[in-house]
Amino acid sequence: MRALSDLDVAGRRVLVRADLNVPLDGETITDDGRIRASLPAIKELAGRGARVIVCAHLGRPKGSPNPKYSLKPVAKRLGELLGTEVAFASDVVGESAAEVTAALADGQVALLENLRFEPGEESKDDSERRAFAQKLAALADLYVGDGFGAVHRKHASVYDVPALLPHAAGPLIAAEVDVLKRLTENPDRPYTVVLGGAKVSDKLGVIANLLTKVDRLLIGGGMAYTFLKAQGHEIGSSLLQEDQIDKVRGFLDEAVKREVELVLPVDVLAATDFAADAPYDVVDATAIPADRQGLDIGPRTRELFAEKLADARTVFWNGPMGVFEFEAFSGGTRAVAEALTRSDAFTVVGGGDSAAAVRRLGLPEDGFSHISTGGGASLEYLEGKTLPGLAALED
């Protein structure tokens, strides 16, 4: 992939596909991490005299304008972080976009409205998607792909536009690819992966592929209860994907066959219901009462996981250990994160929930080697899949 430095951008209109899919509470951005991660590419381009046109998606508006998913609050925050006004187009490829982009001077920045307001962005119909891509490409002279969180999607702004314009990978994508290659091609060992989050089904492919690469796999979060059930344990009313039990049993067998140490919780915080103030007890993970549900890993598991991370040389962590949004059930996620900040290993935090947890818990981001913005894209890369957005930048 060509780098940003390979493009002659002075005085030229550069379309930057960024990942600005931030969480919103009304018009308030509750976590601006993805905006901050996009700043290096935008600053470099503006500093080199480009006329920067940023495009991105937010949420799932399903191909039509919806004020709930407008990028207008993002334009305001982006301007605050850049220290300069960011012009905002109230459409994607319409009159406003044409006027706003035509008015840009060298070094100025504009943001287009949500790409997903246009049905062509996500269309499965190649001709409809390409027709939209042509309109988007007509706004610019060059293209920079820098939204790693979207490169696993065969969307117009990610896959089709690079074929229409001279293109390069931005620093965020370049950094993500370098990190993921380090995790998959020749990792320093012991190599330990920590997986959490709600559903086993979200991570079937990555577990299957990682079992061929890692030395140790720690499983927490809601997905752990399907593993415990597969071993025949009582999990009460904890989250369970019953249709995945046979698949999980296969993972357990494969781990033994490959001599991968697969570590499950030994105790959990078992609550009476799913609520921030729910009463709970610490119970053995193998005997959760029928009227209780596990909402976090327990104190012995936190110590066990920290111990299993202590000698690692490479660590990838994806997914919280419990319902970290509830203070009472955030301790497990905090324990894993703090264990990584104490580690001398190459530590990668992958996935939106994990990155959000780090910030929500007030932990120093520089305590980790890399905090990925990739989410699903990172997981698909670790599954060994070809990502359309990366393939489009490579040719």
Sequence and secondary structure as in RCSB ss.txt:
>XXXX:A:sequence
MRALSDLDVAGRRVLVRADLNVPLDGETITDDGRIRASLPAIKELAGRGARVIVCAHLGRPKGSPNPKYSLKPVA
KRLGELLGTEVAFASDVVGESAAEVTAALADGQVALLENLRFEPGEESKDDSERRAFAQKLAALADLYVGDGFGA
VHRKHASVYDVPALLPHAAGPLIAAEVDVLKRLTENPDRPYTVVLGGAKVSDKLGVIANLLTKVDRLLIGGGMAY
TFLKAQGHEIGSSLLQEDQIDKVRGFLDEAVKREVELVLPVDVLAATDFAADAPYDVVDATAIPADRQGLDIGPR
TRELFAEKLADARTVFWNGPMGVFEFEAFSGGTRAVAEALTRSDAFTVVGGGDSAAAVRRLGLPEDGFSHISTGG
GASLEYLEGKTLPGLAALED
>XXXX:A:secstr
  BGGGS  TTSEEEEE      EETTEES  HHHHHHHHHHHHHHHTT EEEEE   S  TTS  GGG SHHHH
HHHHHHHTS EEE SSSSSHHHHHHHHT  TT EEE S GGGSHHHH SSHHHHHHHHHHHHTT SEEEE  GGG
TTS  IIIIIGGGTS EEE HHHHHHHHHHHHHHTS  SSEEEEE SS GGGGHHHHHHHTTT SEEEE STTHH
HHHHHTT EETTS   GGGHHHHHHHHHHHHHHT EEE  SEEEEESSSSTT  EEEEETTEE TT EEEEE HH
HHHHHHHHHHT SEEEEES SS TTSGGG HHHHHHHHHHHT  SEEEE SHHHHHHHHHTT  GGGSSEE S T
HHHHHHHHT   HHHHHHH 
